[in-house]
Amino acid sequence: MSHHVHSEVGRLGSVLLHRPGPELARLTPRNNNSLLFDGIPWVGRAQEEHDAFADTLRQRGVEVLYLTDLLTEALAVPDARAGLTEQVLSSPRLGDTLRARVAAHLSYLDPAALAGVLVAGLAHEELRLGPDRRGGLVYTMMDRHDFVIDPLPNLVFTRDSSMWIGDRAGVTSLAMPARRRETTLTDAIYRYHPRFVGTEYIYHRGLEPLEGGDVLLLAPGVLAVGVGERTTPAGAERLARQVFAVGLAHTILVVPIAQERATMHLDTVCTMVDVDAVLMYPNMASTLSAYTVIAGTDGDTPRVDGPAPFLRAAADAMDLDRLRVIPTGLDPVTAEREQWDDGNNSLALAPRVCVGYERNVETNAQLERAGIEVIPIAASELGSGRGGPRCMSCPLLRE
């Protein structure tokens, strides 16, 4: 099938989601910080909220694909199974004896069960040891509550591990150790699933750190890339060179953002809701700057200008007189609260139509006053990993 994405607001046709499952039940007060969650979500309620989100998309004519379903189907391909198994077994913390035990355990699993382990992990007590019940020194010294294969609770945020620019997939390079294995799953789907066979890549895992939440397709040929906690300047430069080389963009705006939990990605402070309008955290609207990277000619090094105010640089690159700015909240306290609750992280379904968390009452009212239709969804549990509707969705097709 043909997949292509050229903007943030073109009518959404197809999207990749991950329904949260057993991997969330692996979170405890002992490990939630290392697994990048601010709390322990109620799994059943998180699933209900996610199902409602998916149903909202379907009701608006969006095709919803689930990552685990695609992964299961891809694992029916021997090369996909071998590659993902090898990646898990390559972990240096296993040791030779435990590695052999894990390899034997995985070899028994059918594609659906293997997909389940790759997503939800494998606990110490779940490992099949064989008749001798010996797992070696590493296994013996592990706490019985430890994981032989770590779970991936952040997989619900499918935006970060892959993105589409034009008709090419970008499998990103995630910065945080707890998330790095996520890209092996999306990579296997794009390489081996029948729907994606022949997909060309614009970015590969293992390159400089770059995450999808930091990449905004402002307009055809114009990208913004946030640089902060997760994406490095080297990652932004690598992406710029890649898209320039194949003519998918002519201008990249590189936007420094604070290296803080509240602003981990550019889309936590700014998302698009119309071809000329952004939903933006007001505390940063006047201070956010951008370096403008312009494609060179005949293989020349790209030119770097700036910094300049982000809103001015973006409008110039998009050939607009100005960008309309819709602020998160009216007063500073409300704005800070709703930014923390992903008020800025909206998902556009079409120009002037977006999905947002219902809890961000003032932000949603601001959008409605600006002529933007807001489709509110519940998020009492989904928000515990610090991500909103945009974070939870990877568009595969936009008009």
LONU-787562 format. One line per 2 residues: number of its first residue (from 1); for each residue x, y, z of N, C-alpha, C. Coordinates in steps of 0.2 Angstrom, whole numbers, plus 5000, padded with zeros to 4 digits. Atoms other than C-alpha are relative to their C-alpha. Layout:
% residues N
NUM = X,Y,Z,X,Y,Z,X,Y,Z; ...
//
This chain:
% residues 399
1 = 5004,4994,5000,5000,5000,5000,5004,5006,5000; 4996,4994,5000,5005,5018,4998,4999,5004,5006
3 = 5000,4996,4994,5009,5028,5013,5004,5006,4999; 4997,4994,5000,5013,5046,5014,4997,5005,5004
5 = 5002,4994,4995,5013,5061,5026,5004,5006,4998; 4996,4993,5002,5017,5079,5020,4998,5005,5005
7 = 5002,4994,4996,5009,5089,5034,4998,4997,5007; 5002,5002,4993,5003,5089,5052,4992,5000,5000
9 = 5007,4998,5000,4985,5094,5047,4996,4997,4994; 5004,5003,5005,4980,5085,5031,4995,4995,5003
11 = 5005,5005,4997,4965,5074,5033,5003,4993,5001; 4997,5007,4998,4971,5058,5042,4996,4994,4997
13 = 5003,5006,5003,4968,5042,5033,5002,4994,5003; 4998,5006,4997,4978,5029,5042,5005,5001,5006
15 = 4995,4999,4994,4987,5028,5059,5002,4994,5003; 4998,5006,4996,4997,5016,5069,5000,5002,5008
17 = 5001,4999,4993,4992,5014,5087,5003,4994,5004; 4999,5006,4996,4997,5002,5101,4996,5000,5006
19 = 5004,5000,4995,4984,4997,5113,5004,4998,5007; 4996,5002,4994,4992,4996,5131,4997,4994,5003
21 = 5002,5007,4998,4992,4979,5138,5004,4998,5006; 4996,5003,4994,5002,4968,5150,5006,5004,5002
23 = 4994,4996,4998,5017,4979,5149,4999,5005,5005; 5001,4995,4995,5009,4992,5159,4999,4997,5007
25 = 5001,5004,4993,5005,4979,5173,5007,4998,5003; 4993,5001,4998,5024,4977,5174,5002,5006,5005
27 = 4998,4994,4996,5025,4994,5182,4999,5000,5007; 5001,5000,4993,5028,4995,5200,5004,5007,5003
29 = 4997,4994,4997,5034,5009,5212,5008,4999,5000; 4993,5002,5000,5051,5000,5211,5003,5002,4994
31 = 4997,4999,5006,5053,5002,5193,4997,5006,4995; 5003,4995,5005,5042,5016,5186,5004,5005,4998
33 = 4995,4995,5002,5055,5029,5186,5005,4998,4995; 4996,5002,5005,5067,5019,5176,4997,4999,4994
35 = 5004,5001,5006,5053,5015,5164,4997,5006,4998; 5002,4994,5003,5049,5033,5162,4993,5002,5001
37 = 5007,4999,4998,5032,5033,5170,5000,5004,5007; 5001,4996,4994,5026,5046,5183,4996,4997,5005
39 = 5004,5004,4995,5014,5034,5191,4999,4993,4998; 5001,5007,5002,5007,5017,5191,4993,5000,4997
41 = 5007,4999,5003,4992,5017,5179,4996,4994,5001; 5005,5005,5000,4976,5007,5181,4999,4998,4993
43 = 5000,5002,5007,4978,4996,5166,4993,4999,4997; 5006,5000,5003,4960,4992,5163,4997,5006,4998
45 = 5003,4994,5002,4955,5010,5163,5004,5003,4994; 4996,4997,5006,4970,5015,5152,4997,4996,4993
47 = 5002,5004,5006,4964,5001,5140,4993,5003,4997; 5006,4997,5002,4946,5008,5140,5001,5007,4997
49 = 4999,4993,5003,4952,5026,5137,5003,4999,4993; 4997,5001,5006,4963,5020,5123,4995,4997,4995
51 = 5005,5003,5005,4949,5010,5115,4995,5006,4998; 5004,4994,5001,4938,5026,5116,5004,5004,4995
53 = 4996,4996,5005,4952,5035,5107,5000,4997,4993; 5000,5004,5007,4953,5022,5093,4993,5001,4997
55 = 5007,5000,5003,4934,5022,5091,4999,5007,4997; 5000,4993,5002,4935,5041,5090,5003,5001,4993
57 = 4997,4999,5007,4947,5040,5075,4996,4996,4995; 5004,5004,5005,4937,5026,5066,4993,5004,4998
59 = 5006,4996,5001,4921,5037,5068,5001,5006,4995; 4998,4995,5005,4930,5050,5058,5003,4998,4994
61 = 4998,5003,5007,4935,5038,5044,5007,4999,5000; 4992,5002,5000,4953,5034,5050,5000,4993,5001
63 = 4998,5007,4999,4960,5017,5048,5004,4999,5005; 4996,5001,4994,4967,5011,5064,5003,4993,5000
65 = 4996,5006,5000,4981,4998,5064,5003,5000,5007; 4997,5002,4993,4988,4990,5080,5007,4997,4999
67 = 4993,5002,5000,5006,4988,5082,5001,4993,5001; 4999,5007,4999,5005,4971,5090,4997,4995,4995
69 = 5003,5004,5005,4994,4964,5077,5005,5000,4994; 4996,5000,5006,5006,4970,5063,5007,4996,5002
71 = 4994,5004,4997,5021,4963,5074,4999,4993,4999; 5001,5007,5001,5013,4946,5075,5000,4997,4993
73 = 5000,5002,5007,5010,4945,5057,5007,5000,4997; 4993,4999,5003,5028,4951,5053,5004,4994,5003
75 = 4996,5006,4997,5035,4937,5065,4998,4994,4996; 5000,5006,5004,5028,4924,5053,5005,4999,4995
77 = 4994,5000,5004,5042,4929,5042,5006,4998,5003; 4995,5002,4996,5057,4919,5047,5006,5005,5001
79 = 4994,4995,4998,5070,4933,5045,4998,5005,5005; 5002,4995,4994,5059,4945,5056,5001,4996,5006
81 = 5000,5003,4994,5058,4932,5069,5008,4999,5002; 4993,5001,4999,5077,4928,5068,5003,5006,5003
83 = 4997,4994,4998,5082,4946,5069,4998,5003,5006; 5002,4997,4994,5071,4951,5083,5002,4996,5006
85 = 4998,5004,4995,5076,4936,5093,5008,5001,5001; 4992,4999,4999,5095,4939,5090,5001,5007,5004
87 = 4999,4994,4996,5092,4957,5096,4999,4999,5007; 5001,5001,4993,5085,4952,5112,5006,4996,5004
89 = 4994,5004,4997,5099,4939,5115,5006,5003,5000; 4994,4996,5000,5112,4951,5111,5002,5004,5006
91 = 4999,4996,4994,5110,4960,5128,5006,4997,5004; 4994,5002,4996,5127,4959,5137,4998,4998,5007
93 = 5002,5002,4993,5118,4957,5154,4998,4993,5001; 5003,5006,5000,5112,4940,5150,5005,4995,5002
95 = 4995,5005,4998,5128,4930,5151,4998,4993,4995; 5000,5005,5005,5131,4914,5140,4994,4995,5002
97 = 5005,5006,4998,5120,4901,5151,4993,5003,5000; 5007,4997,5000,5105,4913,5153,4998,5001,4993
99 = 5002,4998,5007,5106,4918,5135,4998,4993,4996; 5002,5007,5003,5105,4899,5130,4993,4998,5002
101 = 5006,5002,4997,5090,4897,5141,4994,5004,4997; 5005,4996,5003,5081,4912,5134,4999,4998,4993
103 = 5001,5002,5007,5084,4907,5116,4996,4993,5000; 5004,5006,5000,5077,4890,5120,4992,5002,5002
105 = 5006,4998,4999,5062,4898,5128,4996,5003,4995; 5003,4996,5005,5058,4910,5114,4999,4995,4994
107 = 5001,5005,5006,5060,4895,5101,4994,4996,5000; 5007,5004,4999,5044,4887,5108,4994,5004,4998
109 = 5006,4996,5000,5033,4902,5106,4998,5001,4992; 5003,4998,5007,5021,4905,5091,5001,5007,4999
111 = 4999,4993,5001,5021,4922,5083,4997,5005,5005; 5003,4996,4995,5008,4929,5094,5003,5000,5007
113 = 4997,5000,4993,5016,4923,5110,5007,5004,5000; 4993,4997,5001,5033,4929,5104,4999,5008,5000
115 = 5001,4993,5000,5026,4946,5100,4998,5003,5007; 5002,4998,4993,5018,4947,5118,5006,5000,5004
117 = 4994,5000,4996,5035,4943,5126,5005,5006,4997; 4996,4995,5002,5044,4956,5115,4997,5007,5002
119 = 5004,4994,4997,5031,4969,5121,5000,5001,5007; 5001,5000,4992,5028,4964,5139,5006,4998,5004
121 = 4994,5002,4996,5045,4957,5143,4999,4993,5002; 5000,5007,4997,5049,4941,5152,5003,5000,5007
123 = 4998,5000,4993,5050,4940,5171,5004,4994,5002; 4996,5005,4998,5062,4930,5180,4996,4993,5001
125 = 5004,5006,4998,5049,4917,5186,4996,4997,4994; 5003,5003,5006,5042,4915,5169,5004,4996,4995
127 = 4996,5004,5004,5057,4908,5161,5000,4993,5000; 5000,5008,5000,5056,4890,5156,5007,4998,5000
129 = 4993,5002,4998,5072,4882,5163,5002,4994,4997; 4998,5007,5002,5071,4864,5157,5000,4996,5006
131 = 5000,5005,4995,5073,4848,5167,5005,5002,5006; 4995,4999,4995,5089,4853,5176,4998,5006,5005
133 = 5002,4994,4996,5081,4870,5183,5006,5004,5001; 4994,4996,4999,5098,4878,5181,5000,5006,4995
135 = 5000,4994,5004,5099,4896,5174,5006,5003,5000; 4993,4997,5000,5117,4899,5177,5000,5006,5006
137 = 4998,4996,4995,5125,4912,5188,4996,5007,5000; 5004,4993,5001,5116,4928,5181,4993,4999,5002
139 = 5007,5001,4998,5099,4920,5183,4999,4999,5008; 5000,5001,4993,5103,4914,5201,5000,5006,5004
141 = 4998,4994,4996,5109,4931,5207,4994,5005,4998; 5006,4995,5002,5093,4940,5199,4995,5000,5006
143 = 5006,5000,4995,5079,4945,5211,4995,4997,4996; 5005,5003,5003,5064,4935,5208,4995,5004,4996
145 = 5004,4996,5003,5055,4950,5203,5003,5004,4994; 4996,4997,5005,5068,4956,5190,4997,4997,4993
147 = 5002,5002,5007,5065,4955,5171,5006,4997,4996; 4995,5002,5004,5075,4944,5160,5000,5004,4993
149 = 5001,4995,5006,5068,4954,5145,4996,5005,5003; 5004,4995,4997,5062,4971,5150,4994,5002,4996
151 = 5006,4998,5004,5044,4977,5146,5001,5007,4997; 4999,4993,5003,5041,4992,5135,4993,5003,5001
153 = 5006,4996,4999,5027,5002,5143,4999,5006,4996; 5000,4994,5004,5031,5017,5133,4998,4999,4992
155 = 5002,5002,5007,5026,5008,5117,4994,5003,4997; 5007,4997,5001,5009,5016,5118,5001,5007,4996
157 = 4998,4994,5003,5018,5032,5112,5003,4998,4993; 4997,5002,5006,5020,5026,5094,5003,5005,4996
159 = 4997,4995,5004,5025,5043,5087,5007,5000,5001; 4993,4999,4999,5042,5042,5095,5004,4995,4996
161 = 4995,5005,5003,5049,5026,5087,5000,5000,4993; 5000,4999,5008,5044,5030,5069,4996,5006,4998
163 = 5003,4994,5003,5038,5044,5058,5000,4999,4993; 5000,5000,5007,5034,5046,5040,5000,5007,4997
165 = 4999,4993,5004,5040,5061,5029,4999,4998,4993; 5001,5002,5007,5033,5060,5012,4998,4993,5000
167 = 5002,5007,5001,5032,5042,5006,5006,4996,5004; 4995,5003,4997,5047,5037,5017,4999,4999,5008
169 = 5000,5001,4992,5048,5029,5035,5006,5002,5003; 4994,4999,4996,5059,5035,5048,5000,4996,5006
171 = 4999,5003,4994,5064,5023,5061,5005,5003,5004; 4996,4995,4996,5071,5034,5075,5005,4996,5004
173 = 4995,5003,4995,5085,5032,5087,4999,5003,5007; 5002,4997,4994,5078,5034,5104,5005,5000,5006
175 = 4995,4998,4995,5088,5042,5118,5001,4996,5006; 5001,5003,4993,5082,5033,5134,5001,4993,4999
177 = 4999,5007,5000,5089,5016,5137,4993,4996,5001; 5007,5004,4999,5071,5010,5143,4996,4999,4994
179 = 5005,5000,5006,5064,5014,5125,5004,4997,4994; 4996,5001,5006,5078,5009,5113,4998,4994,4996
181 = 5002,5006,5004,5071,4991,5109,4994,5001,4997; 5006,4999,5004,5055,4999,5103,5001,5000,4993
183 = 4999,4999,5007,5063,5004,5087,5001,4993,4996; 4998,5006,5004,5068,4986,5083,4993,4997,4998
185 = 5007,5003,5002,5049,4981,5083,4997,5004,4994; 5002,4997,5006,5044,4995,5071,5004,4999,4994
187 = 4995,5001,5006,5059,4992,5060,4998,4993,4997; 5002,5006,5002,5054,4974,5059,4993,5000,4996
189 = 5006,4999,5003,5036,4979,5054,5001,5003,4993; 4999,4996,5007,5041,4991,5040,5004,4995,4995
191 = 4996,5004,5005,5054,4978,5033,4996,4994,4998; 5002,5007,5001,5044,4962,5034,4992,4999,4999
193 = 5007,5001,5001,5025,4965,5035,4998,5001,4993; 5002,5000,5007,5017,4962,5018,4997,5007,4998
195 = 5003,4993,5002,5008,4979,5019,5006,5005,4999; 4995,4995,5001,5025,4988,5020,5006,4998,4996
197 = 4995,5002,5004,5036,4978,5009,5002,5005,4995; 4998,4995,5004,5047,4989,4999,5000,5007,5002
199 = 4999,4993,4998,5046,5004,5010,5007,5002,5000; 4994,4997,4999,5060,5016,5009,5001,5004,5006
201 = 4999,4996,4994,5068,5024,5024,5003,5007,4999; 4997,4993,5000,5072,5042,5028,5005,5000,5006
203 = 4996,5000,4994,5080,5038,5045,5001,4992,5002; 4999,5007,4998,5087,5022,5053,5002,5000,5008
205 = 4998,5001,4993,5089,5016,5071,5007,4999,5000; 4992,5001,5000,5107,5017,5077,5003,5007,4998
207 = 4997,4994,5002,5110,5034,5070,4999,5005,5006; 5000,4995,4994,5111,5050,5081,4993,5001,5003
209 = 5007,5000,4996,5097,5052,5094,4995,5005,4996; 5005,4996,5004,5081,5058,5085,4993,4997,5002
211 = 5006,5003,4999,5063,5055,5091,4994,5004,4997; 5005,4998,5004,5047,5057,5082,4996,5006,5003
213 = 5003,4994,4997,5039,5069,5095,5003,5006,4999; 4996,4993,5001,5052,5082,5091,4999,5002,4992
215 = 5000,4998,5007,5048,5082,5072,4993,5002,4998; 5006,4997,5003,5034,5093,5065,5000,5001,4993
217 = 5000,4999,5007,5029,5093,5047,4996,5006,4999; 5004,4993,5000,5024,5112,5047,4996,5001,4993
219 = 5003,4999,5007,5020,5112,5028,5004,4996,4995; 4996,5004,5004,5026,5102,5013,5006,5004,4998
221 = 4994,4997,5001,5044,5105,5012,5003,5003,5006; 4997,4996,4994,5046,5113,5029,4999,4996,5006
223 = 5000,5004,4994,5050,5103,5045,5003,5004,5006; 4997,4997,4994,5053,5109,5063,5003,4994,5004
225 = 4998,5005,4996,5064,5098,5074,5003,5003,5007; 4999,4997,4993,5065,5101,5093,5007,4996,5002
227 = 4994,5003,4997,5082,5098,5101,5000,5001,5007; 5001,4999,4992,5082,5095,5120,5002,4994,5003
229 = 4998,5006,4996,5081,5080,5131,5001,4994,4996; 5000,5006,5004,5078,5067,5118,5004,5000,4993
231 = 4997,5000,5006,5084,5073,5101,5006,5005,5000; 4994,4996,4999,5102,5080,5099,5001,5004,4994
233 = 4998,4996,5006,5109,5093,5087,5002,4996,4994; 4997,5005,5005,5118,5079,5078,4994,4996,4996
235 = 5006,5003,5003,5101,5070,5075,4996,5004,4996; 5004,4995,5005,5093,5086,5068,5004,5001,4994
237 = 4996,4999,5007,5108,5088,5056,4999,4994,4996; 5001,5006,5004,5107,5070,5051,4994,5000,4996
239 = 5006,5000,5003,5089,5071,5047,4999,5005,4995; 5000,4994,5005,5091,5088,5038,5004,4997,4993
241 = 4996,5002,5005,5104,5080,5027,4996,4994,4996; 5004,5006,5004,5093,5064,5023,4995,5003,4996
243 = 5006,4998,5004,5078,5074,5018,5002,5004,4995; 4997,4995,5005,5088,5087,5008,5002,4995,4994
245 = 4997,5004,5005,5096,5073,4999,4995,4997,4995; 5005,5003,5004,5080,5065,4992,4994,5005,4998
247 = 5004,4995,5002,5071,5082,4990,4993,5000,5004; 5006,5000,4996,5058,5079,5004,4999,5006,5004
249 = 5001,4994,4996,5061,5096,5012,5005,5005,4997; 4995,4995,5002,5070,5112,5008,5002,5005,5006
251 = 4998,4996,4994,5070,5120,5025,4998,4996,5006; 5001,5003,4993,5072,5113,5043,5001,5005,5005
253 = 4999,4995,4994,5069,5124,5058,5002,4995,5006; 4997,5004,4995,5080,5117,5072,4998,5004,5007
255 = 5002,4996,4994,5072,5123,5089,5002,4997,5006; 4997,5002,4994,5081,5122,5105,4994,5000,5005
257 = 5005,5000,4994,5069,5117,5120,5003,4997,5006; 4997,5001,4994,5073,5115,5138,5000,4992,5001
259 = 4999,5007,4999,5080,5098,5143,4997,4998,5007; 5004,5001,4994,5066,5095,5156,4995,4995,4998
261 = 5005,5005,5001,5053,5081,5159,4994,5003,4997; 5006,4997,5002,5039,5093,5156,5000,5002,4992
263 = 4999,4998,5007,5046,5098,5139,5005,4995,4996; 4995,5005,5003,5054,5082,5133,5000,5000,4992
265 = 5000,5000,5007,5048,5084,5115,4997,5007,4998; 5003,4994,5002,5044,5099,5104,4992,5000,5000
267 = 5007,5000,5000,5026,5093,5103,4997,5000,5006; 5003,4999,4994,5024,5095,5121,4998,5007,5001
269 = 5001,4993,4999,5024,5114,5119,4997,5003,4993; 5003,4997,5006,5018,5116,5101,4998,4994,4995
271 = 5002,5004,5005,5007,5107,5089,4995,5004,4995; 5004,4996,5005,4998,5112,5073,4992,4998,5000
273 = 5007,5001,5000,4979,5113,5072,4996,5002,4994; 5002,4997,5006,4977,5122,5055,5006,5001,4996
275 = 4995,4999,5004,4987,5125,5040,5004,5007,5002; 4996,4994,4998,4992,5142,5048,4999,5002,5007
277 = 5002,4999,4993,4988,5139,5066,5004,4995,5005; 4997,5004,4995,4998,5132,5081,4997,5001,5007
279 = 5002,5000,4993,4992,5127,5098,5007,5000,5004; 4993,4999,4998,5007,5133,5109,5000,5002,5007
281 = 4999,4998,4993,5012,5135,5127,5002,5007,5001; 4999,4992,5001,5011,5154,5130,5007,5002,5004
283 = 4994,4998,4996,5026,5154,5143,5006,4999,4995; 4995,5001,5004,5037,5149,5128,4999,5003,4993
285 = 5001,4998,5007,5029,5157,5113,5004,5006,4998; 4996,4994,5002,5039,5173,5114,5007,4999,5000
287 = 4993,5001,4999,5055,5165,5119,5003,4994,4995; 4998,5005,5004,5056,5150,5108,5004,5002,4993
289 = 4997,4998,5006,5069,5152,5094,5001,4994,4995; 4999,5006,5005,5074,5142,5079,5006,5002,4995
291 = 4994,4999,5005,5090,5140,5068,4997,4997,4993; 5002,5002,5007,5085,5139,5049,5005,4997,4996
293 = 4995,5003,5004,5094,5126,5040,4997,4999,4993; 5002,5000,5007,5092,5127,5021,5004,4996,4995
295 = 4997,5005,5004,5096,5114,5008,5005,5004,4996; 4995,4998,5005,5112,5117,4998,4999,4998,4993
297 = 5001,5001,5007,5114,5116,4980,5006,4995,4997; 4995,5004,5003,5123,5102,4970,5004,4997,5006
299 = 4996,5004,4995,5128,5093,4986,5004,5004,5005; 4997,4995,4996,5134,5109,4995,4998,4999,5008
301 = 5002,5001,4993,5134,5109,5014,4994,5005,5002; 5005,4995,4999,5117,5116,5020,5002,5006,5004
303 = 4999,4993,4996,5116,5134,5026,4996,5000,5006; 5003,4999,4993,5112,5138,5044,5000,5007,5001
305 = 5002,4993,4998,5104,5155,5048,4997,5000,5007; 5003,4999,4993,5099,5162,5065,5005,5000,5006
307 = 5007,5001,4999,5094,5160,5078,4995,5006,4999; 5006,4995,5000,5077,5170,5076,4994,4997,5003
309 = 5006,5003,4997,5061,5169,5084,4996,4995,4996; 5003,5005,5004,5052,5153,5080,4994,5001,4996
311 = 5006,4998,5004,5036,5160,5075,5001,5004,4994; 4998,4996,5006,5044,5172,5063,5003,4996,4995
313 = 4997,5005,5005,5055,5159,5056,4996,4995,4997; 5005,5004,5003,5041,5147,5054,4996,5003,4995
315 = 5004,4997,5005,5030,5159,5045,5003,5001,4994; 4996,4999,5006,5044,5164,5033,5001,4994,4996
317 = 4999,5006,5004,5048,5146,5029,4994,4997,4997; 5007,5003,5003,5029,5142,5026,4997,5005,4995
319 = 5003,4995,5004,5027,5158,5016,4993,5003,5002; 5006,4997,4997,5014,5165,5028,5002,5007,5002
321 = 4999,4993,4997,5012,5183,5034,5002,4999,5007; 4999,5002,4993,5011,5175,5051,4996,4994,5002
323 = 5003,5006,4998,5006,5160,5061,4995,5002,5006; 5005,4999,4994,4990,5161,5072,5002,4996,5006
325 = 4998,5004,4994,4994,5156,5090,4994,5000,5004; 5006,5001,4995,4981,5148,5101,5004,4998,5006
327 = 4996,5002,4994,4988,5148,5119,4997,4994,5004; 5002,5005,4995,4987,5134,5132,4998,5004,5006
329 = 5002,4997,4994,4976,5142,5145,5001,5008,5000; 5000,4993,5000,4973,5160,5149,5005,5003,5005
331 = 4995,4997,4995,4983,5163,5165,5006,4995,5001; 4993,5004,5000,5001,5157,5169,4999,4993,5004
333 = 5001,5006,4996,4995,5144,5182,4996,4994,4996; 5004,5005,5004,4982,5136,5171,5004,4997,4994
335 = 4996,5002,5006,4994,5136,5156,5005,4995,5002; 4995,5005,4998,5007,5127,5166,4997,4993,5002
337 = 5003,5006,4998,4995,5114,5173,4998,4996,4994; 5003,5004,5006,4987,5110,5156,5006,4998,4995
339 = 4994,5002,5004,5004,5110,5147,5003,4993,5003; 4997,5006,4997,5010,5097,5160,4995,4994,4998
341 = 5005,5005,5002,4994,5087,5156,4999,4999,4992; 5000,5001,5008,4998,5087,5137,4994,5004,4997
343 = 5005,4996,5003,4986,5101,5133,5003,5002,4993; 4997,4998,5007,4998,5106,5118,5000,4994,4996
345 = 4999,5006,5004,4999,5088,5112,4994,4998,4997; 5006,5002,5003,4984,5088,5101,5002,4996,4993
347 = 4999,5003,5006,4982,5077,5086,4994,5002,4995; 5005,4997,5005,4974,5085,5070,4998,4994,4996
349 = 5003,5005,5005,4962,5074,5060,4999,5003,4993; 5001,4997,5006,4960,5087,5047,5001,5008,5002
351 = 4999,4993,4998,4962,5106,5046,4994,5002,5004; 5005,4998,4995,4953,5114,5061,4996,4995,5003
353 = 5003,5006,4996,4948,5097,5069,5006,4997,5003; 4994,5003,4996,4959,5090,5083,4997,4996,5005
355 = 5002,5004,4994,4958,5077,5097,5005,5003,5005; 4996,4998,4994,4963,5083,5114,4997,4997,5006
357 = 5002,5003,4994,4962,5077,5132,4995,5004,5003; 5005,4996,4997,4946,5082,5140,5001,5004,5006
359 = 4999,4997,4994,4954,5087,5156,5003,5007,4999; 4997,4993,5001,4962,5102,5148,4995,5005,4998
361 = 5006,4997,5001,4946,5112,5149,5002,5007,4997; 4999,4993,5003,4953,5130,5146,5004,4999,4993
363 = 4997,5001,5006,4964,5124,5132,4995,4999,4994; 5005,5002,5005,4950,5116,5123,4995,5006,4999
365 = 5005,4994,5001,4939,5132,5126,5004,5005,4995; 4996,4996,5004,4953,5142,5118,5000,4998,4993
367 = 5000,5002,5007,4953,5131,5103,4993,5001,4997; 5007,4999,5002,4934,5131,5101,4999,5008,4998
369 = 5001,4992,5001,4935,5151,5102,5003,5002,4994; 4996,4998,5006,4948,5151,5088,4997,4996,4994
371 = 5003,5004,5005,4936,5140,5077,5003,4993,4998; 4997,5007,5000,4945,5123,5080,4995,4996,5003
373 = 5004,5006,4997,4933,5108,5083,5005,4996,5004; 4996,5004,4995,4940,5099,5098,4996,4993,5001
375 = 5004,5007,4998,4935,5080,5100,5004,4998,5007; 4996,5002,4993,4939,5077,5119,5000,4993,5001
377 = 5000,5007,4998,4944,5060,5125,5003,5000,5007; 4998,5001,4993,4947,5054,5143,5007,4998,5000
379 = 4993,5002,4999,4964,5052,5150,5003,5000,5007; 4998,5001,4993,4965,5049,5168,5006,4996,5001
381 = 4995,5004,4999,4976,5035,5166,5005,5000,4994; 4995,5000,5006,4984,5037,5148,5005,5005,5001
383 = 4995,4994,5000,4992,5053,5153,5006,4998,5005; 4995,5002,4995,5003,5044,5167,5007,4999,4997
385 = 4993,5000,5003,5017,5042,5154,5002,5006,4997; 4998,4994,5003,5017,5060,5149,5000,5000,4993
387 = 5001,5000,5007,5010,5059,5132,4993,5001,4998; 5007,4999,5002,4994,5065,5123,4998,4997,4993
389 = 5002,5004,5006,4985,5060,5107,5005,5000,4995; 4995,5000,5005,4999,5066,5096,5005,4994,5001
391 = 4995,5005,4998,5011,5055,5105,4998,4993,4999; 5003,5007,5000,5000,5040,5105,4998,4998,4993
393 = 5002,5002,5007,4998,5040,5086,5006,5001,4995; 4995,4999,5005,5010,5038,5071,4996,5000,4993
395 = 5003,5000,5006,5001,5044,5055,5004,4996,4994; 4997,5003,5006,5004,5033,5040,4998,5003,4993
397 = 5003,4997,5006,4993,5042,5028,4996,5006,5001; 5004,4994,5000,4987,5060,5026,4999,5002,4993
399 = 5002,4997,5006,4978,5068,5012,5005,5006,4999
//
